Amino acid sequence: MFLLIFVPCELHKNGSFCSKIRASLLRLTFFMTSLRTSDIIALGFMTFALFIGAGNIIFPPIVAQQAGEHVWLAAAGFLITAVGLPVITIMALSRMEGSIAMISSPLGRVFSLILTVVCYLSVGPLFATPRTATVSYEIGFSSFFGTSASSLLIYSIVYFAVVTLVSLYPNKLLDTVGHVLAPLKIFALAILGIAAVAIPSGYIPPAINNYVTNPVSEGFVNGYLTMDTLGALVFGIVIIQAIYSRGVSDPKLVTRYAVIASIISGIGLTLVYLSLFKLGLGSHEVAPNASNGAVILHAYVQHAFGNLGTWFLSGLIFLACMVTAIGLTCACAEYFAQLTKLPYKLFVFVLVGFSLIISNLGLTKLIAVSVPVLTAIYPPAIVVIMLSFFWKFWKKPSNVVGPVTACSFLFGIIEGLKTAGFTDALPSFVQHLPLNEQNLAWLIPSLVVLVISIVIDKVKN
């Protein structure tokens, strides 16, 4: 907000004096719009709520049950990649208006556009948004309405109708999500977390599988596979637009508020994950040798809350998935509207309609297709994010970012093919790459290319 005060020069014969008075008054009467404390907290809650989907809730319990006595070592590795990377991503995007296109600009216009579109489509209408509907139904409502295709169709229509209604008004997102949906979601998670601490369900079993010898690295990899960093790439624009919606335009303030929101979100994510690790750690008696975290959650809430537990879990999963779907829809619609200059609301309807169709293919098919694709694009996304903090140290950032991203993408494709079950078709040396078993074979080659690229950038005129 600008307040202009005009000072008549007739008050003094000295024109320079009048100029100085005007300048001083302008400096004194310039007020920069800033967020209220309540809005900053709501922004942090909204950021936190955008990240916590059904996958984030059901994944830690199974890790904890399998890690057993080594659970906190596994949790340490898990938090690095499931919390640290998403928070860093939001911080990086806050410096560039929340835009993936800007953060990937050293790749060149074509490759930056390809990476951006692939990221938005992958964690938007192709995979993640449809999966929120499918997961929330199978975990929270299939026990009430059955598993028939018609039941899923009816549920997904109602589900995406609500998503559409909220997503059509992105400027109200801080009010609808930050002040209403996010607090409800946090309240439900708090109840679950308190129950996990106050109502232990059994003894701590010994560690199994890779958690016996490498709990930290195994937790690190499992946190990396949650794909929250890709979600952060998409949510960045939603968070920045929410700040703009309150009239804040100063880039430094925008960055500051986005960083504060990411820190609040990181603290919230850490508390939720720790409580879910505690829940899974004591779940062996109520859900021995569970195949996934959903089984553990069902058994635990039944143990802790009785018959009300099923309703409680249904509401929690519904809220968790709904907020994530709204965030993804708003982000994708905002990006494609800017890219094509077509109306934002048109893209909301198109994206939601597409997600509705895809969601009815079934969860198994969605996971089978999505995991290899996400595994392939995750390494180059991490590289682009991390290197964005160091552009100022290089003569030409494209000389460094381009080769390293290409290397990580090449090895990401190899990781994707492995995940898709084409291991036998790959060269034998791939199986002997460092960190291959941890799905991090891209890391060391990318570091080597990074060092070489920096040296070339320094010596090249």
Solvent accessible surface area in square Angstrom, and as a share of the most:
residue,aa,sasa,rsa
1,M,146,0.65
2,F,149,0.62
3,L,93,0.46
4,L,111,0.55
5,I,71,0.36
6,F,166,0.69
7,V,21,0.12
8,P,72,0.45
9,C,49,0.29
10,E,154,0.69
11,L,134,0.67
12,H,84,0.38
13,K,208,0.88
14,N,73,0.37
15,G,43,0.42
16,S,64,0.41
17,F,90,0.38
18,C,3,0.02
19,S,59,0.38
20,K,142,0.60
21,I,58,0.30
22,R,84,0.31
23,A,40,0.31
24,S,41,0.26
25,L,52,0.26
26,L,75,0.37
27,R,169,0.62
28,L,132,0.66
29,T,17,0.10
30,F,85,0.36
31,F,104,0.43
32,M,71,0.32
33,T,44,0.26
34,S,65,0.42
35,L,14,0.07
36,R,160,0.58
37,T,98,0.57
38,S,56,0.36
39,D,3,0.02
40,I,32,0.16
41,I,78,0.40
42,A,4,0.03
43,L,1,0.00
44,G,0,0.00
45,F,65,0.27
46,M,0,0.00
47,T,0,0.00
48,F,8,0.03
49,A,0,0.00
50,L,0,0.00
51,F,7,0.03
52,I,0,0.00
53,G,7,0.07
54,A,5,0.04
55,G,44,0.42
56,N,12,0.06
57,I,0,0.00
58,I,35,0.18
59,F,60,0.25
60,P,0,0.00
61,P,0,0.00
62,I,19,0.10
63,V,4,0.02
64,A,0,0.00
65,Q,11,0.05
66,Q,47,0.21
67,A,0,0.00
68,G,0,0.00
69,E,112,0.50
70,H,48,0.22
71,V,2,0.01
72,W,121,0.42
73,L,92,0.46
74,A,0,0.00
75,A,2,0.02
76,A,51,0.39
77,G,0,0.00
78,F,1,0.00
79,L,36,0.18
80,I,97,0.49
81,T,2,0.01
82,A,0,0.00
83,V,14,0.08
84,G,26,0.25
85,L,23,0.12
86,P,0,0.00
87,V,19,0.11
88,I,55,0.28
89,T,0,0.00
90,I,2,0.01
91,M,49,0.22
92,A,0,0.00
93,L,1,0.00
94,S,4,0.03
95,R,115,0.42
96,M,16,0.07
97,E,102,0.46
98,G,0,0.00
99,S,24,0.16
100,I,3,0.02
101,A,41,0.31
102,M,83,0.37
103,I,1,0.00
104,S,0,0.00
105,S,59,0.38
106,P,16,0.10
107,L,27,0.13
108,G,34,0.32
109,R,217,0.79
110,V,97,0.56
111,F,137,0.57
112,S,7,0.04
113,L,76,0.38
114,I,91,0.46
115,L,19,0.10
116,T,0,0.00
117,V,35,0.20
118,V,49,0.28
119,C,0,0.00
120,Y,1,0.01
121,L,57,0.28
122,S,3,0.02
123,V,7,0.04
124,G,0,0.00
125,P,6,0.04
126,L,62,0.31
127,F,17,0.07
128,A,17,0.13
129,T,4,0.02
130,P,0,0.00
131,R,63,0.23
132,T,13,0.07
133,A,0,0.00
134,T,0,0.00
135,V,16,0.09
136,S,0,0.00
137,Y,5,0.02
138,E,75,0.34
139,I,13,0.07
140,G,2,0.02
141,F,37,0.15
142,S,20,0.13
143,S,81,0.52
144,F,73,0.31
145,F,129,0.54
146,G,33,0.32
147,T,123,0.71
148,S,58,0.37
149,A,84,0.65
150,S,66,0.43
151,S,23,0.15
152,L,19,0.09
153,L,80,0.40
154,I,113,0.58
155,Y,27,0.10
156,S,0,0.00
157,I,87,0.44
158,V,90,0.52
159,Y,2,0.01
160,F,3,0.01
161,A,58,0.45
162,V,58,0.33
163,V,0,0.00
164,T,17,0.10
165,L,119,0.59
166,V,24,0.14
167,S,0,0.00
168,L,26,0.13
169,Y,113,0.43
170,P,34,0.21
171,N,102,0.52
172,K,114,0.48
173,L,3,0.01
174,L,1,0.00
175,D,51,0.26
176,T,45,0.26
177,V,0,0.00
178,G,1,0.01
179,H,76,0.34
180,V,82,0.47
181,L,32,0.16
182,A,0,0.00
183,P,47,0.30
184,L,92,0.46
185,K,0,0.00
186,I,46,0.23
187,F,132,0.55
188,A,13,0.10
189,L,11,0.06
190,A,45,0.35
191,I,57,0.29
192,L,3,0.01
193,G,12,0.12
194,I,119,0.61
195,A,6,0.05
196,A,2,0.01
197,V,98,0.56
198,A,72,0.55
199,I,66,0.33
200,P,86,0.54
201,S,10,0.07
202,G,29,0.28
203,Y,116,0.44
204,I,97,0.49
205,P,8,0.05
206,P,91,0.57
207,A,12,0.09
208,I,83,0.42
209,N,107,0.55
210,N,84,0.43
211,Y,7,0.03
212,V,75,0.43
213,T,105,0.61
214,N,71,0.36
215,P,14,0.09
216,V,67,0.39
217,S,42,0.27
218,E,38,0.17
219,G,0,0.00
220,F,59,0.24
221,V,9,0.05
222,N,25,0.13
223,G,0,0.00
224,Y,2,0.01
225,L,61,0.30
226,T,31,0.18
227,M,21,0.09
228,D,13,0.07
229,T,0,0.00
230,L,0,0.00
231,G,11,0.10
232,A,0,0.00
233,L,3,0.02
234,V,0,0.00
235,F,6,0.03
236,G,1,0.01
237,I,7,0.04
238,V,6,0.04
239,I,0,0.00
240,I,3,0.01
241,Q,52,0.23
242,A,2,0.02
243,I,0,0.00
244,Y,79,0.30
245,S,39,0.25
246,R,62,0.23
247,G,46,0.44
248,V,2,0.01
249,S,81,0.52
250,D,39,0.20
251,P,100,0.63
252,K,159,0.67
253,L,19,0.10
254,V,4,0.03
255,T,35,0.20
256,R,135,0.49
257,Y,11,0.04
258,A,0,0.00
259,V,40,0.23
260,I,58,0.29
261,A,0,0.00
262,S,1,0.00
263,I,81,0.41
264,I,45,0.23
265,S,1,0.00
266,G,8,0.07
267,I,101,0.51
268,G,17,0.16
269,L,0,0.00
270,T,38,0.22
271,L,113,0.56
272,V,15,0.09
273,Y,0,0.00
274,L,62,0.31
275,S,19,0.12
276,L,3,0.01
277,F,0,0.00
278,K,64,0.27
279,L,2,0.01
280,G,0,0.00
281,L,10,0.05
282,G,9,0.09
283,S,0,0.00
284,H,36,0.16
285,E,105,0.47
286,V,40,0.23
287,A,6,0.05
288,P,78,0.49
289,N,127,0.65
290,A,13,0.10
291,S,95,0.61
292,N,64,0.33
293,G,2,0.02
294,A,16,0.12
295,V,66,0.38
296,I,0,0.00
297,L,0,0.00
298,H,63,0.28
299,A,26,0.20
300,Y,2,0.01
301,V,1,0.01
302,Q,80,0.36
303,H,86,0.39
304,A,21,0.17
305,F,62,0.26
306,G,31,0.30
307,N,123,0.63
308,L,131,0.65
309,G,0,0.00
310,T,31,0.18
311,W,164,0.58
312,F,44,0.18
313,L,1,0.00
314,S,4,0.03
315,G,35,0.33
316,L,1,0.01
317,I,0,0.00
318,F,59,0.24
319,L,30,0.15
320,A,0,0.00
321,C,1,0.01
322,M,3,0.01
323,V,0,0.00
324,T,16,0.09
325,A,0,0.00
326,I,0,0.00
327,G,0,0.00
328,L,4,0.02
329,T,5,0.03
330,C,4,0.03
331,A,0,0.00
332,C,1,0.01
333,A,0,0.00
334,E,34,0.15
335,Y,18,0.07
336,F,21,0.09
337,A,15,0.11
338,Q,88,0.39
339,L,82,0.41
340,T,59,0.34
341,K,171,0.72
342,L,89,0.44
343,P,83,0.52
344,Y,36,0.14
345,K,98,0.42
346,L,84,0.42
347,F,28,0.12
348,V,0,0.00
349,F,116,0.48
350,V,81,0.47
351,L,15,0.08
352,V,12,0.07
353,G,28,0.27
354,F,90,0.38
355,S,1,0.01
356,L,43,0.21
357,I,120,0.61
358,I,29,0.15
359,S,0,0.00
360,N,48,0.25
361,L,94,0.47
362,G,20,0.19
363,L,32,0.16
364,T,112,0.65
365,K,130,0.55
366,L,7,0.04
367,I,72,0.37
368,A,68,0.52
369,V,89,0.51
370,S,1,0.00
371,V,47,0.27
372,P,21,0.13
373,V,55,0.32
374,L,6,0.03
375,T,3,0.01
376,A,14,0.11
377,I,11,0.05
378,Y,0,0.00
379,P,0,0.00
380,P,3,0.02
381,A,1,0.00
382,I,17,0.08
383,V,10,0.06
384,V,4,0.02
385,I,1,0.01
386,M,66,0.30
387,L,13,0.07
388,S,0,0.00
389,F,61,0.25
390,F,93,0.39
391,W,57,0.20
392,K,167,0.71
393,F,114,0.47
394,W,24,0.08
395,K,132,0.56
396,K,116,0.49
397,P,36,0.22
398,S,38,0.24
399,N,39,0.20
400,V,0,0.00
401,V,1,0.01
402,G,20,0.20
403,P,57,0.36
404,V,4,0.02
405,T,10,0.06
406,A,63,0.49
407,C,18,0.11
408,S,0,0.00
409,F,88,0.37
410,L,104,0.52
411,F,29,0.12
412,G,0,0.00
413,I,69,0.35
414,I,26,0.13
415,E,2,0.01
416,G,5,0.04
417,L,68,0.34
418,K,35,0.15
419,T,60,0.35
420,A,45,0.35
421,G,63,0.60
422,F,113,0.47
423,T,50,0.29
424,D,147,0.76
425,A,84,0.65
426,L,27,0.13
427,P,70,0.44
428,S,87,0.56
429,F,118,0.49
430,V,1,0.01
431,Q,71,0.32
432,H,153,0.68
433,L,33,0.16
434,P,72,0.45
435,L,67,0.33
436,N,13,0.07
437,E,154,0.69
438,Q,43,0.19
439,N,44,0.22
440,L,14,0.07
441,A,3,0.02
442,W,11,0.04
443,L,57,0.28
444,I,71,0.36
445,P,25,0.16
446,S,4,0.03
447,L,91,0.45
448,V,79,0.46
449,V,38,0.22
450,L,34,0.17
451,V,93,0.53
452,I,93,0.47
453,S,5,0.04
454,I,50,0.25
455,V,84,0.48
456,I,87,0.44
457,D,1,0.00
458,K,101,0.43
459,V,113,0.65
460,K,115,0.49
461,N,188,0.96
